[in-house]
Amino acid sequence: MSRGLKVTGQYGYAGEILRVDLSSGGVTRMPTVDYADRFLGGRGIAAKIYWDEVPPEVKAFDPENRLIFATGPLAGFTGVSGSRWQICGKSSLTTPEYFNYSNLGGNWGAQLKLAGYDALVIQGKSEKPVYILIQDETVEIRDASTLWGKSTVETREMLKQQLGSSVNIVATGPAGENMVTFASVLADKDASGSSGLGAVMGSKNLKAIAVRGSGKVMAANPQRYRELADYAKGEFRP
């Protein structure tokens, strides 16, 4: 089912931010419009959510920490940097611990947007290993006991066998599970180097997030966007 544009006049956005509470199992949604007009792109939206919801005394591995996966308005479109997206949260890698982020490429961010969400906010901690499956409006928290201890490559292969090859996956490996401070989150074609947010993912007993979207995003002026995308592509060629 195509979700389409959720916020009138907010081209480039899906219109909703998805929130998953691993402690309670709750899934809620909030409008992107509350953030998009004031904060630039996925990193800006994530920083505002973090600022509002994570008090200074919260530690990186506390359930109250947020792990935020966010796209910008270009996600889901063709063009230079359209594949980029962010993972943000308080990192255990820094001293003292503070808000950190990684910028990744690949199709995962676009799929999150096409599923209808501009960002995904993870909070709480599961009692057992789990992964999250997002397919448009359907959001499930599933058992990941058979995935725990597997590498990210093995995890992706196992989930694609179960869910189909069209699903896009981010995962952390044994380093993240054991909360090694420099652990990464790996996507199909990129990794969150330098932020240590794989350890935060592991601290929440979250092994992976699988996404498949069937919607679309809209440009206010599609023809003008294509012209600018082609121009930018030419400028970035060596």
PyRosetta script that sets phi, psi and omega in degrees:
from pyrosetta import init, pose_from_sequence

init()
pose = pose_from_sequence("MSRGLKVTGQYGYAGEILRVDLSSGGVTRMPTVDYADRFLGGRGIAAKIYWDEVPPEVKAFDPENRLIFATGPLAGFTGVSGSRWQICGKSSLTTPEYFNYSNLGGNWGAQLKLAGYDALVIQGKSEKPVYILIQDETVEIRDASTLWGKSTVETREMLKQQLGSSVNIVATGPAGENMVTFASVLADKDASGSSGLGAVMGSKNLKAIAVRGSGKVMAANPQRYRELADYAKGEFRP")
pose.set_psi(1, 131.2)
pose.set_omega(1, -179.9)
pose.set_phi(2, -82.2)
pose.set_psi(2, 124.3)
pose.set_omega(2, -178.5)
pose.set_phi(3, -82.3)
pose.set_psi(3, -33.3)
pose.set_omega(3, 178.1)
pose.set_phi(4, 69.6)
pose.set_psi(4, -164.4)
pose.set_omega(4, -177.5)
pose.set_phi(5, -84.3)
pose.set_psi(5, 132.7)
pose.set_omega(5, -175.1)
pose.set_phi(6, -96.4)
pose.set_psi(6, -24.3)
pose.set_omega(6, -173.2)
pose.set_phi(7, -120.6)
pose.set_psi(7, 117.1)
pose.set_omega(7, -178.4)
pose.set_phi(8, -58.5)
pose.set_psi(8, 127.9)
pose.set_omega(8, 177.1)
pose.set_phi(9, 83.6)
pose.set_psi(9, -6.6)
pose.set_omega(9, -179.4)
pose.set_phi(10, -100.6)
pose.set_psi(10, 68.5)
pose.set_omega(10, 179.8)
pose.set_phi(11, -63.6)
pose.set_psi(11, 145.5)
pose.set_omega(11, -178.4)
pose.set_phi(12, 91.1)
pose.set_psi(12, -8.5)
pose.set_omega(12, 179.4)
pose.set_phi(13, -116.3)
pose.set_psi(13, 146.8)
pose.set_omega(13, 174.9)
pose.set_phi(14, -76.1)
pose.set_psi(14, -33.3)
pose.set_omega(14, 173.3)
pose.set_phi(15, 110.9)
pose.set_psi(15, -10.3)
pose.set_omega(15, -179.3)
pose.set_phi(16, -134.8)
pose.set_psi(16, 150.0)
pose.set_omega(16, 171.7)
pose.set_phi(17, -112.7)
pose.set_psi(17, 126.5)
pose.set_omega(17, -177.5)
pose.set_phi(18, -92.2)
pose.set_psi(18, 136.9)
pose.set_omega(18, 178.7)
pose.set_phi(19, -125.2)
pose.set_psi(19, 129.2)
pose.set_omega(19, 178.1)
pose.set_phi(20, -122.2)
pose.set_psi(20, 122.3)
pose.set_omega(20, 177.3)
pose.set_phi(21, -100.2)
pose.set_psi(21, 107.4)
pose.set_omega(21, -176.2)
pose.set_phi(22, -72.9)
pose.set_psi(22, -20.6)
pose.set_omega(22, 177.8)
pose.set_phi(23, -72.5)
pose.set_psi(23, -44.9)
pose.set_omega(23, -177.2)
pose.set_phi(24, -97.1)
pose.set_psi(24, -18.7)
pose.set_omega(24, -173.8)
pose.set_phi(25, 81.4)
pose.set_psi(25, 8.1)
pose.set_omega(25, -177.5)
pose.set_phi(26, -78.1)
pose.set_psi(26, 145.5)
pose.set_omega(26, 177.0)
pose.set_phi(27, -126.5)
pose.set_psi(27, 121.7)
pose.set_omega(27, 179.3)
pose.set_phi(28, -133.1)
pose.set_psi(28, 169.9)
pose.set_omega(28, -179.7)
pose.set_phi(29, -136.3)
pose.set_psi(29, 148.9)
pose.set_omega(29, 175.8)
pose.set_phi(30, -138.7)
pose.set_psi(30, 154.4)
pose.set_omega(30, -175.0)
pose.set_phi(31, -73.8)
pose.set_psi(31, 136.3)
pose.set_omega(31, 176.6)
pose.set_phi(32, -66.6)
pose.set_psi(32, -27.4)
pose.set_omega(32, -174.9)
pose.set_phi(33, -58.6)
pose.set_psi(33, -25.4)
pose.set_omega(33, 178.1)
pose.set_phi(34, -64.9)
pose.set_psi(34, -18.3)
pose.set_omega(34, -175.7)
pose.set_phi(35, -118.8)
pose.set_psi(35, -37.3)
pose.set_omega(35, -165.6)
pose.set_phi(36, -64.2)
pose.set_psi(36, -31.8)
pose.set_omega(36, -178.6)
pose.set_phi(37, -72.9)
pose.set_psi(37, -18.8)
pose.set_omega(37, -172.8)
pose.set_phi(38, -115.6)
pose.set_psi(38, -18.2)
pose.set_omega(38, -173.8)
pose.set_phi(39, -130.0)
pose.set_psi(39, 132.8)
pose.set_omega(39, -167.9)
pose.set_phi(40, -82.0)
pose.set_psi(40, 119.2)
pose.set_omega(40, 170.1)
pose.set_phi(41, 65.9)
pose.set_psi(41, -172.9)
pose.set_omega(41, -178.0)
pose.set_phi(42, -63.3)
pose.set_psi(42, -40.4)
pose.set_omega(42, -179.0)
pose.set_phi(43, -66.7)
pose.set_psi(43, -39.3)
pose.set_omega(43, 178.5)
pose.set_phi(44, -64.7)
pose.set_psi(44, -44.3)
pose.set_omega(44, 178.3)
pose.set_phi(45, -63.2)
pose.set_psi(45, -44.2)
pose.set_omega(45, 179.9)
pose.set_phi(46, -62.5)
pose.set_psi(46, -41.3)
pose.set_omega(46, 180.0)
pose.set_phi(47, -63.2)
pose.set_psi(47, -39.2)
pose.set_omega(47, 178.9)
pose.set_phi(48, -66.8)
pose.set_psi(48, -43.6)
pose.set_omega(48, 178.3)
pose.set_phi(49, -61.1)
pose.set_psi(49, -45.4)
pose.set_omega(49, 178.5)
pose.set_phi(50, -60.2)
pose.set_psi(50, -46.7)
pose.set_omega(50, -178.4)
pose.set_phi(51, -58.7)
pose.set_psi(51, -41.2)
pose.set_omega(51, -177.3)
pose.set_phi(52, -74.9)
pose.set_psi(52, -28.7)
pose.set_omega(52, -165.4)
pose.set_phi(53, -115.9)
pose.set_psi(53, -13.6)
pose.set_omega(53, -176.2)
pose.set_phi(54, -115.6)
pose.set_psi(54, 103.0)
pose.set_omega(54, 178.4)
pose.set_phi(55, -64.6)
pose.set_psi(55, 155.6)
pose.set_omega(55, -177.2)
pose.set_phi(56, -57.5)
pose.set_psi(56, -31.1)
pose.set_omega(56, -176.1)
pose.set_phi(57, -77.3)
pose.set_psi(57, -12.1)
pose.set_omega(57, 178.7)
pose.set_phi(58, -69.4)
pose.set_psi(58, 132.5)
pose.set_omega(58, 179.2)
pose.set_phi(59, -91.8)
pose.set_psi(59, 162.8)
pose.set_omega(59, -175.5)
pose.set_phi(60, -57.5)
pose.set_psi(60, -38.5)
pose.set_omega(60, -176.1)
pose.set_phi(61, -94.4)
pose.set_psi(61, 6.2)
pose.set_omega(61, 175.6)
pose.set_phi(62, -73.3)
pose.set_psi(62, 144.6)
pose.set_omega(62, 177.0)
pose.set_phi(63, -57.4)
pose.set_psi(63, -26.3)
pose.set_omega(63, -178.2)
pose.set_phi(64, -73.2)
pose.set_psi(64, -14.9)
pose.set_omega(64, 175.5)
pose.set_phi(65, -64.0)
pose.set_psi(65, 149.8)
pose.set_omega(65, 177.3)
pose.set_phi(66, -105.5)
pose.set_psi(66, 141.0)
pose.set_omega(66, 170.6)
pose.set_phi(67, -116.9)
pose.set_psi(67, 114.0)
pose.set_omega(67, -168.5)
pose.set_phi(68, -117.1)
pose.set_psi(68, 124.7)
pose.set_omega(68, 176.1)
pose.set_phi(69, -107.9)
pose.set_psi(69, 119.0)
pose.set_omega(69, -170.7)
pose.set_phi(70, -137.0)
pose.set_psi(70, 141.9)
pose.set_omega(70, 176.1)
pose.set_phi(71, -106.9)
pose.set_psi(71, 165.3)
pose.set_omega(71, 173.9)
pose.set_phi(72, -106.6)
pose.set_psi(72, 178.8)
pose.set_omega(72, -176.6)
pose.set_phi(73, -66.7)
pose.set_psi(73, -15.3)
pose.set_omega(73, 178.3)
pose.set_phi(74, -87.4)
pose.set_psi(74, -13.1)
pose.set_omega(74, -179.4)
pose.set_phi(75, -61.6)
pose.set_psi(75, 134.5)
pose.set_omega(75, -178.7)
pose.set_phi(76, 94.5)
pose.set_psi(76, -10.9)
pose.set_omega(76, 175.5)
pose.set_phi(77, -101.6)
pose.set_psi(77, 156.0)
pose.set_omega(77, 169.9)
pose.set_phi(78, -78.3)
pose.set_psi(78, 154.4)
pose.set_omega(78, 178.8)
pose.set_phi(79, 131.5)
pose.set_psi(79, 166.2)
pose.set_omega(79, -177.7)
pose.set_phi(80, -59.6)
pose.set_psi(80, 128.9)
pose.set_omega(80, 177.5)
pose.set_phi(81, 68.5)
pose.set_psi(81, 8.9)
pose.set_omega(81, 178.5)
pose.set_phi(82, -66.1)
pose.set_psi(82, -17.2)
pose.set_omega(82, -178.2)
pose.set_phi(83, -90.5)
pose.set_psi(83, -2.0)
pose.set_omega(83, -172.8)
pose.set_phi(84, -79.0)
pose.set_psi(84, 144.8)
pose.set_omega(84, 176.6)
pose.set_phi(85, -152.8)
pose.set_psi(85, 171.6)
pose.set_omega(85, -169.5)
pose.set_phi(86, -123.2)
pose.set_psi(86, 146.7)
pose.set_omega(86, 162.9)
pose.set_phi(87, -117.5)
pose.set_psi(87, 129.3)
pose.set_omega(87, -174.9)
pose.set_phi(88, -135.8)
pose.set_psi(88, 155.3)
pose.set_omega(88, 176.1)
pose.set_phi(89, 161.9)
pose.set_psi(89, 177.0)
pose.set_omega(89, 175.4)
pose.set_phi(90, -75.0)
pose.set_psi(90, 129.0)
pose.set_omega(90, -174.1)
pose.set_phi(91, -104.0)
pose.set_psi(91, 140.1)
pose.set_omega(91, 174.5)
pose.set_phi(92, -82.7)
pose.set_psi(92, -7.2)
pose.set_omega(92, -176.6)
pose.set_phi(93, -75.6)
pose.set_psi(93, -26.3)
pose.set_omega(93, -176.2)
pose.set_phi(94, -91.3)
pose.set_psi(94, 154.3)
pose.set_omega(94, 176.4)
pose.set_phi(95, -130.4)
pose.set_psi(95, 111.6)
pose.set_omega(95, -2.1)
pose.set_phi(96, -71.8)
pose.set_psi(96, 167.9)
pose.set_omega(96, 178.7)
pose.set_phi(97, -66.4)
pose.set_psi(97, 137.0)
pose.set_omega(97, 176.7)
pose.set_phi(98, -154.5)
pose.set_psi(98, 176.2)
pose.set_omega(98, 179.4)
pose.set_phi(99, -58.5)
pose.set_psi(99, 130.9)
pose.set_omega(99, 180.0)
pose.set_phi(100, -139.4)
pose.set_psi(100, 167.0)
pose.set_omega(100, -179.2)
pose.set_phi(101, -152.3)
pose.set_psi(101, 160.0)
pose.set_omega(101, 169.8)
pose.set_phi(102, -132.3)
pose.set_psi(102, 146.1)
pose.set_omega(102, 178.6)
pose.set_phi(103, -109.7)
pose.set_psi(103, 122.8)
pose.set_omega(103, -176.6)
pose.set_phi(104, -120.6)
pose.set_psi(104, 159.6)
pose.set_omega(104, 173.1)
pose.set_phi(105, -113.8)
pose.set_psi(105, -170.6)
pose.set_omega(105, -177.8)
pose.set_phi(106, 100.9)
pose.set_psi(106, -174.7)
pose.set_omega(106, -170.5)
pose.set_phi(107, -93.0)
pose.set_psi(107, -6.8)
pose.set_omega(107, -174.1)
pose.set_phi(108, -61.2)
pose.set_psi(108, -46.3)
pose.set_omega(108, -179.3)
pose.set_phi(109, -61.8)
pose.set_psi(109, -41.5)
pose.set_omega(109, 177.5)
pose.set_phi(110, -62.7)
pose.set_psi(110, -39.8)
pose.set_omega(110, 179.0)
pose.set_phi(111, -65.3)
pose.set_psi(111, -36.9)
pose.set_omega(111, 175.5)
pose.set_phi(112, -61.0)
pose.set_psi(112, -44.0)
pose.set_omega(112, 178.1)
pose.set_phi(113, -62.9)
pose.set_psi(113, -44.8)
pose.set_omega(113, -178.4)
pose.set_phi(114, -69.4)
pose.set_psi(114, -21.3)
pose.set_omega(114, 173.5)
pose.set_phi(115, -77.1)
pose.set_psi(115, -11.4)
pose.set_omega(115, 175.7)
pose.set_phi(116, 112.3)
pose.set_psi(116, 12.9)
pose.set_omega(116, -173.0)
pose.set_phi(117, -131.1)
pose.set_psi(117, 134.0)
pose.set_omega(117, 175.9)
pose.set_phi(118, -84.4)
pose.set_psi(118, -22.4)
pose.set_omega(118, 179.5)
pose.set_phi(119, -156.8)
pose.set_psi(119, 158.8)
pose.set_omega(119, 175.8)
pose.set_phi(120, -127.0)
pose.set_psi(120, 123.1)
pose.set_omega(120, -179.9)
pose.set_phi(121, -109.0)
pose.set_psi(121, 119.7)
pose.set_omega(121, 178.6)
pose.set_phi(122, -105.0)
pose.set_psi(122, 129.1)
pose.set_omega(122, 176.3)
pose.set_phi(123, -136.7)
pose.set_psi(123, 166.2)
pose.set_omega(123, 179.6)
pose.set_phi(124, 79.4)
pose.set_psi(124, -169.4)
pose.set_omega(124, 179.7)
pose.set_phi(125, -147.2)
pose.set_psi(125, 129.7)
pose.set_omega(125, 177.6)
pose.set_phi(126, -74.7)
pose.set_psi(126, 149.1)
pose.set_omega(126, 177.0)
pose.set_phi(127, -73.4)
pose.set_psi(127, -20.4)
pose.set_omega(127, -179.0)
pose.set_phi(128, -141.2)
pose.set_psi(128, 165.2)
pose.set_omega(128, 178.9)
pose.set_phi(129, -61.5)
pose.set_psi(129, 133.1)
pose.set_omega(129, -179.9)
pose.set_phi(130, -139.8)
pose.set_psi(130, 164.7)
pose.set_omega(130, 165.1)
pose.set_phi(131, -131.8)
pose.set_psi(131, 159.1)
pose.set_omega(131, -179.1)
pose.set_phi(132, -107.6)
pose.set_psi(132, 133.5)
pose.set_omega(132, 175.0)
pose.set_phi(133, -115.0)
pose.set_psi(133, 122.2)
pose.set_omega(133, 179.4)
pose.set_phi(134, -117.0)
pose.set_psi(134, 117.9)
pose.set_omega(134, 175.5)
pose.set_phi(135, -132.1)
pose.set_psi(135, 93.2)
pose.set_omega(135, -175.2)
pose.set_phi(136, 53.6)
pose.set_psi(136, -123.2)
pose.set_omega(136, -176.0)
pose.set_phi(137, -76.5)
pose.set_psi(137, -13.0)
pose.set_omega(137, -179.0)
pose.set_phi(138, -88.4)
pose.set_psi(138, 120.4)
pose.set_omega(138, 179.8)
pose.set_phi(139, -127.7)
pose.set_psi(139, 122.5)
pose.set_omega(139, -176.8)
pose.set_phi(140, -127.5)
pose.set_psi(140, 143.0)
pose.set_omega(140, 169.7)
pose.set_phi(141, -103.1)
pose.set_psi(141, 115.7)
pose.set_omega(141, -172.1)
pose.set_phi(142, -116.3)
pose.set_psi(142, 154.8)
pose.set_omega(142, 178.3)
pose.set_phi(143, -64.2)
pose.set_psi(143, 136.1)
pose.set_omega(143, 180.0)
pose.set_phi(144, -124.3)
pose.set_psi(144, 25.3)
pose.set_omega(144, -177.2)
pose.set_phi(145, -62.3)
pose.set_psi(145, -33.4)
pose.set_omega(145, 179.6)
pose.set_phi(146, -76.2)
pose.set_psi(146, -15.6)
pose.set_omega(146, 179.6)
pose.set_phi(147, -93.2)
pose.set_psi(147, -21.8)
pose.set_omega(147, -175.3)
pose.set_phi(148, -64.6)
pose.set_psi(148, 130.4)
pose.set_omega(148, -176.4)
pose.set_phi(149, 94.4)
pose.set_psi(149, -10.3)
pose.set_omega(149, 179.4)
pose.set_phi(150, -84.6)
pose.set_psi(150, 154.0)
pose.set_omega(150, 173.8)
pose.set_phi(151, -70.5)
pose.set_psi(151, 167.8)
pose.set_omega(151, 178.5)
pose.set_phi(152, -64.7)
pose.set_psi(152, -36.4)
pose.set_omega(152, 178.2)
pose.set_phi(153, -64.7)
pose.set_psi(153, -46.0)
pose.set_omega(153, 178.1)
pose.set_phi(154, -62.5)
pose.set_psi(154, -39.9)
pose.set_omega(154, 179.7)
pose.set_phi(155, -62.5)
pose.set_psi(155, -46.0)
pose.set_omega(155, 179.1)
pose.set_phi(156, -62.1)
pose.set_psi(156, -43.7)
pose.set_omega(156, -179.0)
pose.set_phi(157, -62.6)
pose.set_psi(157, -43.7)
pose.set_omega(157, -179.2)
pose.set_phi(158, -65.4)
pose.set_psi(158, -41.8)
pose.set_omega(158, -179.6)
pose.set_phi(159, -70.2)
pose.set_psi(159, -37.5)
pose.set_omega(159, 177.5)
pose.set_phi(160, -66.2)
pose.set_psi(160, -33.9)
pose.set_omega(160, 175.1)
pose.set_phi(161, -64.8)
pose.set_psi(161, -38.1)
pose.set_omega(161, -178.9)
pose.set_phi(162, -77.9)
pose.set_psi(162, -40.5)
pose.set_omega(162, -168.6)
pose.set_phi(163, -105.1)
pose.set_psi(163, -14.3)
pose.set_omega(163, -177.0)
pose.set_phi(164, 107.4)
pose.set_psi(164, 152.8)
pose.set_omega(164, -173.1)
pose.set_phi(165, -71.3)
pose.set_psi(165, -16.1)
pose.set_omega(165, -177.0)
pose.set_phi(166, -80.5)
pose.set_psi(166, -9.6)
pose.set_omega(166, -179.2)
pose.set_phi(167, -76.0)
pose.set_psi(167, 143.3)
pose.set_omega(167, 176.8)
pose.set_phi(168, -107.8)
pose.set_psi(168, 140.8)
pose.set_omega(168, -167.1)
pose.set_phi(169, -133.0)
pose.set_psi(169, 138.0)
pose.set_omega(169, 162.9)
pose.set_phi(170, -116.0)
pose.set_psi(170, 144.3)
pose.set_omega(170, -176.1)
pose.set_phi(171, -153.3)
pose.set_psi(171, 159.4)
pose.set_omega(171, 169.5)
pose.set_phi(172, -116.2)
pose.set_psi(172, 155.9)
pose.set_omega(172, -176.6)
pose.set_phi(173, -102.0)
pose.set_psi(173, -162.2)
pose.set_omega(173, 179.9)
pose.set_phi(174, -57.4)
pose.set_psi(174, -31.6)
pose.set_omega(174, 177.9)
pose.set_phi(175, -63.2)
pose.set_psi(175, -44.0)
pose.set_omega(175, 177.3)
pose.set_phi(176, -65.2)
pose.set_psi(176, -41.5)
pose.set_omega(176, 179.1)
pose.set_phi(177, -58.3)
pose.set_psi(177, -36.6)
pose.set_omega(177, -178.9)
pose.set_phi(178, -94.0)
pose.set_psi(178, 10.7)
pose.set_omega(178, 174.2)
pose.set_phi(179, 57.1)
pose.set_psi(179, 39.7)
pose.set_omega(179, 170.6)
pose.set_phi(180, -66.0)
pose.set_psi(180, 127.3)
pose.set_omega(180, -166.1)
pose.set_phi(181, -61.1)
pose.set_psi(181, -26.0)
pose.set_omega(181, -179.3)
pose.set_phi(182, -100.8)
pose.set_psi(182, 16.4)
pose.set_omega(182, -178.8)
pose.set_phi(183, -62.8)
pose.set_psi(183, 145.4)
pose.set_omega(183, -176.7)
pose.set_phi(184, -105.0)
pose.set_psi(184, 164.3)
pose.set_omega(184, 165.8)
pose.set_phi(185, -106.9)
pose.set_psi(185, 127.5)
pose.set_omega(185, -178.1)
pose.set_phi(186, -109.1)
pose.set_psi(186, 133.5)
pose.set_omega(186, 172.5)
pose.set_phi(187, -101.6)
pose.set_psi(187, -176.3)
pose.set_omega(187, -177.9)
pose.set_phi(188, -60.5)
pose.set_psi(188, -34.1)
pose.set_omega(188, -174.2)
pose.set_phi(189, -134.1)
pose.set_psi(189, 15.9)
pose.set_omega(189, -178.6)
pose.set_phi(190, -160.7)
pose.set_psi(190, 173.1)
pose.set_omega(190, -178.7)
pose.set_phi(191, -144.3)
pose.set_psi(191, 154.3)
pose.set_omega(191, -179.4)
pose.set_phi(192, -90.0)
pose.set_psi(192, 73.3)
pose.set_omega(192, 179.8)
pose.set_phi(193, -70.2)
pose.set_psi(193, 147.0)
pose.set_omega(193, 168.1)
pose.set_phi(194, 81.3)
pose.set_psi(194, -8.0)
pose.set_omega(194, -175.7)
pose.set_phi(195, -101.9)
pose.set_psi(195, -19.8)
pose.set_omega(195, -179.0)
pose.set_phi(196, 70.0)
pose.set_psi(196, 16.9)
pose.set_omega(196, -175.6)
pose.set_phi(197, -77.7)
pose.set_psi(197, -11.1)
pose.set_omega(197, 170.8)
pose.set_phi(198, -63.3)
pose.set_psi(198, -34.2)
pose.set_omega(198, 177.3)
pose.set_phi(199, -66.8)
pose.set_psi(199, -37.6)
pose.set_omega(199, 176.7)
pose.set_phi(200, -65.4)
pose.set_psi(200, -41.4)
pose.set_omega(200, 176.8)
pose.set_phi(201, -59.7)
pose.set_psi(201, -45.6)
pose.set_omega(201, 178.7)
pose.set_phi(202, -65.1)
pose.set_psi(202, -35.2)
pose.set_omega(202, -180.0)
pose.set_phi(203, -63.7)
pose.set_psi(203, -23.0)
pose.set_omega(203, 178.4)
pose.set_phi(204, -92.2)
pose.set_psi(204, 4.9)
pose.set_omega(204, -175.8)
pose.set_phi(205, 59.5)
pose.set_psi(205, 32.1)
pose.set_omega(205, 178.2)
pose.set_phi(206, -103.8)
pose.set_psi(206, 113.1)
pose.set_omega(206, -176.3)
pose.set_phi(207, -84.6)
pose.set_psi(207, -41.5)
pose.set_omega(207, -172.6)
pose.set_phi(208, -159.1)
pose.set_psi(208, 163.0)
pose.set_omega(208, 172.8)
pose.set_phi(209, -132.8)
pose.set_psi(209, 120.0)
pose.set_omega(209, -179.8)
pose.set_phi(210, -108.6)
pose.set_psi(210, 132.9)
pose.set_omega(210, -174.4)
pose.set_phi(211, -133.1)
pose.set_psi(211, 138.4)
pose.set_omega(211, 171.9)
pose.set_phi(212, -145.1)
pose.set_psi(212, 122.4)
pose.set_omega(212, -177.6)
pose.set_phi(213, -119.3)
pose.set_psi(213, 149.4)
pose.set_omega(213, -179.6)
pose.set_phi(214, -122.9)
pose.set_psi(214, 8.4)
pose.set_omega(214, -178.1)
pose.set_phi(215, -89.3)
pose.set_psi(215, -158.3)
pose.set_omega(215, 179.1)
pose.set_phi(216, -151.9)
pose.set_psi(216, 161.8)
pose.set_omega(216, 172.8)
pose.set_phi(217, -115.8)
pose.set_psi(217, 158.2)
pose.set_omega(217, -172.8)
pose.set_phi(218, -122.7)
pose.set_psi(218, 144.1)
pose.set_omega(218, 172.2)
pose.set_phi(219, -102.8)
pose.set_psi(219, 146.2)
pose.set_omega(219, 179.2)
pose.set_phi(220, -63.0)
pose.set_psi(220, -36.8)
pose.set_omega(220, 179.6)
pose.set_phi(221, -136.3)
pose.set_psi(221, 86.5)
pose.set_omega(221, -174.4)
pose.set_phi(222, -56.6)
pose.set_psi(222, -40.0)
pose.set_omega(222, -178.7)
pose.set_phi(223, -64.9)
pose.set_psi(223, -44.4)
pose.set_omega(223, 179.2)
pose.set_phi(224, -65.7)
pose.set_psi(224, -36.8)
pose.set_omega(224, 177.5)
pose.set_phi(225, -62.0)
pose.set_psi(225, -44.9)
pose.set_omega(225, 179.9)
pose.set_phi(226, -61.5)
pose.set_psi(226, -39.3)
pose.set_omega(226, 178.4)
pose.set_phi(227, -62.4)
pose.set_psi(227, -45.1)
pose.set_omega(227, -179.6)
pose.set_phi(228, -68.7)
pose.set_psi(228, -36.7)
pose.set_omega(228, 178.1)
pose.set_phi(229, -64.5)
pose.set_psi(229, -41.5)
pose.set_omega(229, 178.0)
pose.set_phi(230, -66.0)
pose.set_psi(230, -39.4)
pose.set_omega(230, 178.1)
pose.set_phi(231, -62.8)
pose.set_psi(231, -46.6)
pose.set_omega(231, -179.6)
pose.set_phi(232, -62.7)
pose.set_psi(232, -39.4)
pose.set_omega(232, 178.3)
pose.set_phi(233, -59.9)
pose.set_psi(233, -42.1)
pose.set_omega(233, 178.3)
pose.set_phi(234, -66.3)
pose.set_psi(234, -37.4)
pose.set_omega(234, -179.9)
pose.set_phi(235, -66.8)
pose.set_psi(235, -30.7)
pose.set_omega(235, -177.0)
pose.set_phi(236, -87.3)
pose.set_psi(236, -6.2)
pose.set_omega(236, 177.7)
pose.set_phi(237, -72.5)
pose.set_psi(237, 140.0)
pose.set_omega(237, 179.1)
pose.set_phi(238, -66.9)
pose.dump_pdb("model.pdb")
